Amino acid sequence: MLRKIIKSGCLIICILFLAGSAFAGEMLISGKTMGTTYNIKVVADHVQNPALLENKINKRLDEINQSMSIFIKDSEISKFNALSNIEDKFYASDDFFRVMTIAKSLYKLTDGAWDGTVMPLVNLWGFGKKGGKRIIPKKEEINRLLPDTGFCHIEISKNRYFVKKKACITVDLASVAKGYAVDQIADLIKKKGINNFLVEIGGEVYAAGLRNDGKKWKIGINSPQKDSSFDQVYKVVELHDRALATSGDYRIFFEIDGKRYSHILNPKTGYPVSNSVVSVSIIADTCMFADGLATAVVVMGATKGLELINSLNGVECLMVIQEKDGNFIDLYSKGYSNYES
């Protein structure tokens, strides 16, 4: 079921709850992590030892970052990427094992549209951690690197270790790691007996319980065309014990001869996606799943993407398509209207 509405905007999550000061019975915690910022609102008449809660949150975020940041030389993921022997067993921490296991399921579910092994191609296009000039690579260069990718070349054992089937395989979990961190912080807060809160990391969100006024959390989706501000609201959704994540091509890209080349690559071709999908927002039970699925649906395109979302229980989607005249069309999954504010 699709409902189409012409709009002129794109998507990125804009957290409306940060627009003002905290009310009585609320606590705000914010900081920096994973190359971005995080913001947490806790609704409770009394939080026992707020400083301790904040310290535990920061410690947990540091642990996840140390496991999955490709920018930290001795991180767990960096050590895995440096592994050069296909016979070696790489024993993983709980965090790394969980994320890699879910990542493998995303890879299978999306028929390879989500693939965390495309880092060599991302670097080739100038979007990777090495930076470099963003130019269109030669087709021969892309074809040379394509065989060095594919999550299928990583074996995940139930005995908590990984084995590379190709020594050249490397992993970048940036498209799911923030979502995983959101889920982990949400679990940490719940274990403290707090049921009403909101966690946001780099625009990925989990909303638990209700706001201070007893209503559902309102999350703004902003309309970030390349010249728009980050606080310009495009859509508002209401969430209760749900996660929301967005992916799109409207912030990180370059243009040559009027054509846009996005940082989101199609793993099967090695080229930036070019299917008119400019943004996808996913609502799901967990933020990591929503995070990875949003990226995959951008790659899959409107027809296959919405077909997949409509086949999944408890998952909804808002997709924005850009037409040739510059206008935007919103495509909704069959149950998305239940979350509209």
N, C-alpha and C positions, 0 to 999 in steps of 0.2 A: 504494500500500500504506500503510494507516494503522494505527497502534497507539495505542489510547486508554487513558490512565491518569488517574484523578481525582487532582488535587493541589490544594493551597491555597497557591499562590505565583505570583510573576511573575518577570520576567527582567531582569537587567542583568549585564554581564560583571564578574566579580570575579577579580582576578588573584591566584591562589594563590601564585605564586612570590615575592610581596612579603611573605609572612607572616613571614619570618625574615631573618637576616643572610646575606650572601653567603658561599658556601663557597670553599675554595681553588680557584683556576682560574676564578673567576667575577668579573665586574665589573658593578656596578649604576650606571646613569646615570639621573637623574631631573630634572625641572624643570617649568616652566610654558610652555604654548603654546596658541594658538587659544582662549583663554578657559577652558582646562582644564589638566590635568596630563599629563605623559608619564612613562613608566617603561620602561627598557630593561635587559634582563639579557643579558650577553655571556658565553658559555662558551668560555674559551680559557686554556691554560696561561700564555700571555704575550701581552699586547696591547701592541704597540709604540706608545709615546707615547699613553697613554690620554687625556691632556689635549687633545691634538690631535684625537682622535676625537670627544670631547665637544664641542669647539668647532665641528667640521664639522657635527655633528648640529644644534646650536643655530643655526648659520648657515643650514642648509638649511630648518629649520622657520621661521625668520624670513622667508626668501624666499617660501615657500608662503603664509604668513600675509599678507605684503605684497601678494601677488597676489589672494587670495581672501577677505579679511575685509571684510565690509560695514561693520564698525565703524571702519575706517581710511579717512579721507576721501579720501586720495590713492592708495588701493589700486587695483589694476587693475580689479577688479570694480566698485568705486565709480565709476570713470571710464566703464566700459561702461554702467552703469546711468544715468549722467548724460547719455549720448548722446541727443540729441533729434532728430536728422535721420535719416530712414530710408534716405537715400542714402549716408550716411557708411560707410566701411570701417574697422572697428576691428581693427587688427593686434595679434595676441596673442603673449604670451610662450609658451615651451614648456609651462610648467605650466598656464597658463590654457587654452591650446589643447587640451592632452591631456584636461583635466577636462571642458571643455565638449563635446568630441567624445564621450567616454564617456557623459556625461550625456544627450546626444541619443540615443545608442543605448539607454540605460535607458528613456528616455521612450517610444521606439518599442516596445521589448521588452515593456513593461508596459502598453501601450495607454494611456499618459498617467497611470497611477497614480502614477508618480514624475514630478514636474514641479517644477523649480527656479524657476518664475516666479510662484509663488503668494504672494510676499511682501506685495503689497497686501492680500490677504485675511487673511494671518497678522497683519498690523498691525491690521486692522479688528477682529479678535477679541481684541486686546490681548496677543498672544504675541510680537510682533516686537520689534525693537531699540528702538523708540520707547516700549515699555512701554504704560502707560495702563491704565485700568480694564478688567477682563475681564468683559464683558457679552455677552449674545446680541444680535448686530446685527439690524437690521431686514432682512427679506427683500429689500426694495427696494435697500438698500445693497449686499448681496451680489450681487444681479443686476447692479447697476451696475458692479461691479468685475470680474466674471467675464470679460467680453470683453477686459479688460486683462491677461489671463494666457494662457499656452500656449507651451510650448517650441517648438512648431511655427512660431512667429513669429520664430524666430532662424535665419538662414541661416549655415551654417558652410562656408566655402570651403576647398578643398584648398590654396589659396595662403595659408593661415594668417591669415585675417581673418574677422570676423563682420559681418553686416548685420542690423539690426532691420527686420522687415517692419511692425512697429508701434512708433512712437516711445515709447509708454508702457511697453513691456515692461522689466521689471527682473528680475534674477537673484539668488538666494540659494543658495549651494552648500553650506550647513552640513551637509546630510545626506549629503554625499559627500567633503567636503574633508578631514575627519579621516582617513577611510579612505585617501585619496590620500596624505596625509602619512605614514601608517604604511607604505605601499608604498614610498615614496621613501626613507625612512630605512632600511628593510630592504635596498633596493638599494645604498644607500651602504655599509652594513656588509658586505654580501657582496663588494663591490668591494675591501674591505680584506683579503679572504682569510679572513673569519670565516664559518663555516658553521652554527654552533650559537648561536642567540640568540632572544630574544623581544622584540617591540616592542609597546607599548601606548600609545595616545593617547586619552584620554577614554573608555576602555572598549572601544575597537576594537583588535583584536589581529592580529598576524602572528607565527606560531611557526615558526622555521626549525630544521631538524636535530633534535638531541636535547638533553635536559638533561644536567647534569653526571654523573648516574648512568647515562647511556646509555639512559634511557627517554624516551618521548614526553612532550611538555609537557602538563601538566594545567591546564586553564583552568576555573575555577569560574564558573558562572552563578548569580547570587544571586537570592534571592526577595524582591524589593523591593515588597511592598505598601506603600502610602503611609506606614505607620508602622513598616516594618521597617528594619533597619540595612543598610548597603551591603556588609557583610562576611558576611551570612547566605547560606550556599551552598545553592542549590536543585538544581542539576545540575552534573556535572563531565564535561567532554569531553577527549579526548586528541587533540592536534594534532601534525602533522609536516609542515612545508612547506605550511601552510594558514593561511587567514585566518578570523576569526570576528568578526561584528558583530551588534548587537542593536538593535532599535527597539521602542518601546512607548508606551502612553498613561498609565503609572502614576506618573510623576514630575511632569510638567508638565500641569496641567489645572485647571479650576475646576468647582465644583458649584453648581447652582441647582435647588431643589426636588427634591433627591436624584438629579439626573441629572448625569453627568460629561460635561464638554466638554473634549476633548483638544486639544493643540497640533498634532496631526497632522490635516491637512485633506484631504478628498477634493477633488482639483483640479477634478473635473467638477461638483460641487455647491456648493463653497465652504463646506461645513459640516464640523465635526469628524467623524472616522470614528465610526460607531456600528454595529459589526457583531460585537460580542462578542470580537474579537481584541484581547487586551491586550498581547501581546508576540510578537515574532518574532526568532529567532536564525538567522543564515545562515552556513554554512561554504562557502567558495569559494577559488579560487586567489589572488584579490587582495582586499585589504581594501576598496578603493573600491567594487568591484562588490558585495561583500557588504553594505557600508554602505547603498548606495542601494537595493539589492534588498530589504533588511529593511524599510525604510520603505514601499516599494511594496507588499509583501505584506500589511502591516498595512492598507493602504487597500483592497487587492483582496479581502480576506476569505479564509476558510478554503478554500472549494471552488476558486475560481479561483487563489488563491495557491499551494496545494499542487499543483494541476495544472500551473502554470507551472514550479515548482521541479522537479517530477518529469520535466519535459521537457528539462531542462538537464543536460548532462554535467558531472560533477564539482561539482555544487552540491547542498547538503543543507540541511534546514530543521527547526527545532523551533518549533512554534507553540503558544501558550497561549491557550485560549478560556475566558472566564468565563461560567458558566451563571447563570441567574436566581436560583438559591439561593445564589450566591456562591462555589460550588466552581469549581475549575479543571480543564480537560481538556487534556492534552498531545496534540498531533497531530504525527506525525513523517513526514518524507519517506521514500521507500523505502530509502535507503541511510544514514540517519542513525545507525542502530544501530552502524555500523562505528566511530563516534567516541565512543560511550559508554564511560565509565570504569568 
